[in-house]
Structure formats: structure tokens, C-alpha cells
């Protein structure tokens, strides 16, 4: 049998915590922007991007950046939707319309947010129990 492992594309120790957060936000926002522009809302493509953001942050981060990689994707998704809905989406700057569109976007991605978070938290808690988490500088 062959060992199937994904080589880390980042040379060196990996991304810092701010790097992981920015990368996840930009990735989710970019894919969400494309989907909103062409489909007038978020859906499966953005959901898969959320999963990729979870596990990309876990894979590409330095030791000690696992917690931000696990916590950030739902926050990044909500922030991206707050920025994208009034600009290229169908929502206006009226708070009630923006809130309805934001809740609709969060509801449509709930499956991806919950399943990604559940798996990512299991990874985090397993590594914490093993004592393999270290702080980054």
C-alpha cells in the first residue's frame, strides 16, 4: 500500500495565527462572492469552501494556531456575508433587510458550519489531550 499524504505547500513552520485567520476569511469571501454574483445567494460551493477553510487552516498553520483555525471560519463567513450582501448581493443597507439576508445565508450554510466545526473541534480536543499543542511565537 502507498502512503497518501498531502505535502504542505508552505515552506518553513507554517502560517501564524493572523495568517490563518486572513487566509480563511479571504478564501471564504472570494468563493462566496463568486457564488453570490452568479447564483444570487450562497449554497453548496460556499459550504465546501468553508470545509476547505477549516482543514486548510489546520493543515497550513504552525503549531499553536489550531485554535484560531477551528474558531474562525464561522466568524469569517458571517463577516464576509455582512460585507458582500449589501454590495453585490440582494440586500440593502437597511438593517432589517441585511439581517434577514444574513440569517438566510447562515441557515443555508448551517450543515457545513456545524459538521466542519464538529470535526475540527474533535481534532483540536484530541491534540490537546495528547499534549501536542504548543504555543506559537
C-alpha positions in Angstrom: 0.0 0.0 0.0 1.2 3.5 -0.7 1.1 6.3 1.8 -1.3 9.0 0.7 -0.3 12.2 2.4 -0.7 15.8 1.4 2.5 17.7 1.2 2.4 21.1 3.0 2.8 23.8 0.3 4.2 26.3 2.8 7.9 26.2 3.3 9.0 26.7 6.9 7.0 26.4 10.1 3.6 27.4 8.5 1.2 30.3 8.9 0.9 32.3 12.0 -2.5 32.8 13.7 -3.2 36.1 11.9 -2.2 34.4 8.6 -4.6 31.6 9.2 -7.4 34.0 10.0 -6.8 36.2 7.0 -6.4 33.2 4.6 -9.7 31.7 5.8 -11.5 35.0 5.5 -10.3 35.8 2.0 -10.9 32.2 0.8 -14.5 32.1 2.1 -15.2 35.7 1.0 -13.9 35.1 -2.6 -15.8 31.9 -3.1 -18.9 33.4 -1.5 -18.6 36.5 -3.8 -18.4 34.3 -6.9 -21.4 32.3 -5.8 -23.5 35.3 -4.8 -22.6 37.0 -8.1 -23.6 34.1 -10.3 -26.3 32.4 -8.2 -27.7 35.3 -6.2 -27.0 33.6 -2.9 -24.7 31.2 -1.2 -25.0 27.4 -1.5 -23.0 24.2 -1.7 -20.0 25.7 -3.3 -19.5 28.2 -0.4 -20.2 25.3 2.0 -17.4 23.3 0.5 -15.2 26.4 0.7 -16.0 26.6 4.5 -14.9 23.0 4.9 -11.7 23.6 3.0 -11.1 26.7 5.1 -11.4 24.7 8.3 -9.0 22.0 7.2 -6.7 24.3 5.2 -6.2 26.3 8.3 -5.5 23.2 10.4 -3.0 21.9 7.8 -1.2 25.1 6.9 -0.9 26.6 10.4 2.0 26.4 12.7 1.9 24.5 15.9 -0.2 26.6 18.3 -2.5 28.0 15.6 -5.1 25.2 15.7 -7.5 27.1 18.0 -7.8 30.1 15.6 -8.1 27.7 12.7 -11.1 26.0 14.4 -12.8 29.1 15.7 -12.5 31.5 12.7 -14.5 30.0 9.8 -18.0 30.8 11.1 -16.9 34.3 12.1 -15.2 34.8 8.7 -18.3 33.6 6.9 -20.6 35.9 8.8 -18.2 38.9 8.3 -17.9 38.1 4.6 -21.7 38.0 4.2 -22.1 41.3 6.1 -19.7 42.8 3.6 -21.0 41.0 0.4 -24.7 41.1 0.8 -25.2 44.9 0.6 -22.5 45.3 -2.1 -23.1 42.5 -4.7 -26.0 40.6 -3.1 -29.7 41.5 -3.0 -29.7 43.1 0.5 -29.6 46.8 1.0 -28.1 48.7 3.9 -31.4 48.7 5.8 -30.7 46.8 9.0 -33.8 44.6 8.8 -33.2 43.5 5.2 -29.5 42.9 5.9 -30.4 40.8 9.0 -32.8 38.7 7.1 -30.3 38.0 4.3 -27.6 37.3 6.9 -29.7 34.8 8.7 -30.8 33.2 5.4 -27.1 32.8 4.4 -26.2 31.4 7.8 -29.1 29.0 7.7 -28.2 27.8 4.2 -24.7 27.0 5.3 -25.6 25.6 8.7 -24.8 22.0 7.7 -21.4 22.9 6.5 -20.6 25.1 9.5 -21.8 22.5 12.1 -20.2 19.5 10.5 -16.9 21.3 9.8 -16.8 22.7 13.4 -17.6 19.3 14.9 -14.8 17.6 13.1 -12.3 20.4 13.7 -13.2 20.5 17.4 -12.6 16.8 17.7 -9.2 17.3 16.1 -8.4 20.1 18.4 -9.5 18.3 21.6 -7.7 15.1 20.5 -4.5 17.0 20.0 -5.0 18.9 23.3 -5.5 15.6 25.1 -2.3 14.2 23.6 -0.4 17.3 24.7 0.8 18.0 21.1 -0.4 21.6 21.1 2.3 24.2 21.6 2.1 28.0 21.6 3.4 29.9 18.6 5.6 32.9 19.0 
